[in-house]
Amino acid sequence: NIGPELSYTDIGVFISSDGGNTWRQIFDEEYHVWFLDWGGALVAMKHTPLPVRRLWVSFDEGHTWDKYAFTSVPLFVDGALVEAGVEAQIM
């Protein structure tokens, strides 16, 4: 939230790539964001009880985001699991 107090209506997702010195807004709604490849890849999925069809992927610390449609029909997503591997992370 931006402002003097937390709000349930003015929600956004912010990211910092300099240890919290500066922040930029990447989404204007509530999203789940996963950091993969030690921050080299970011994956975001809208936080909603409705079925989703696509997710967002960034390979440049959240500066640009590309939509990725992983199904032709919407799915109910209960959660996502990121498993740590020896050389990479698999989502």
C-alpha positions in Angstrom: 0.0 0.0 0.0 1.0 3.6 -0.5 -0.2 6.0 2.2 -0.4 6.4 5.9 -2.2 3.1 6.6 -2.9 -0.3 5.2 -5.9 -0.6 2.9 -7.9 -3.5 1.4 -8.9 -1.4 -1.6 -5.7 0.3 -2.7 -3.5 -2.8 -3.3 -0.4 -3.1 -5.5 2.8 -5.1 -5.8 6.1 -3.3 -5.5 9.6 -4.5 -6.1 13.1 -3.3 -5.3 16.3 -4.3 -7.0 18.7 -2.3 -4.8 18.0 -3.7 -1.3 14.9 -1.6 -0.6 16.5 1.8 -1.3 14.0 2.5 -4.1 10.7 0.8 -5.0 8.6 0.6 -8.2 5.1 -0.7 -8.6 4.8 -3.8 -10.9 1.1 -4.6 -10.5 -1.9 -2.6 -9.4 -3.7 -5.7 -8.1 -2.8 -8.5 -5.6 -0.4 -11.1 -7.1 1.6 -14.0 -5.8 5.3 -13.6 -6.9 7.9 -16.3 -6.9 11.6 -15.7 -7.4 13.3 -18.4 -9.4 16.9 -18.9 -10.4 18.0 -16.8 -7.4 16.1 -13.8 -8.7 17.0 -14.3 -12.4 13.4 -15.1 -13.2 10.2 -13.8 -11.6 6.8 -15.5 -11.9 3.6 -13.8 -10.9 0.0 -15.1 -10.7 -3.0 -13.0 -9.9 -4.4 -13.7 -6.4 -8.0 -14.5 -7.1 -10.6 -17.2 -6.3 -11.5 -17.3 -10.0 -9.9 -19.6 -12.5 -6.8 -18.3 -14.2 -5.5 -18.9 -17.7 -2.1 -17.2 -17.7 0.7 -16.1 -15.5 3.4 -13.4 -15.9 7.1 -13.9 -16.3 10.0 -11.5 -16.0 13.7 -12.1 -16.8 15.0 -8.6 -16.0 14.2 -8.0 -12.3 10.6 -7.1 -12.9 11.2 -4.2 -15.4 9.2 -6.0 -18.1 6.6 -8.7 -17.9 5.4 -11.2 -20.5 2.1 -13.1 -20.3 2.5 -16.8 -20.5 -0.7 -18.9 -21.3 -0.1 -22.4 -19.9 -3.6 -23.6 -20.8 -6.3 -23.0 -23.3 -9.0 -23.2 -20.6 -9.0 -21.4 -17.2 -7.9 -23.5 -14.2 -8.4 -23.1 -10.5 -5.0 -22.7 -8.9 -4.8 -23.7 -5.2 -1.2 -22.8 -4.8 2.2 -23.2 -6.3 5.3 -25.0 -5.1 8.9 -24.0 -5.8 11.3 -26.9 -5.1 14.9 -26.1 -4.7 17.3 -28.1 -6.9 21.0 -28.4 -7.0 21.5 -26.0 -9.9 18.0 -24.5 -10.5 14.6 -24.2 -9.1 11.6 -25.9 -10.6 8.1 -24.5 -10.2 
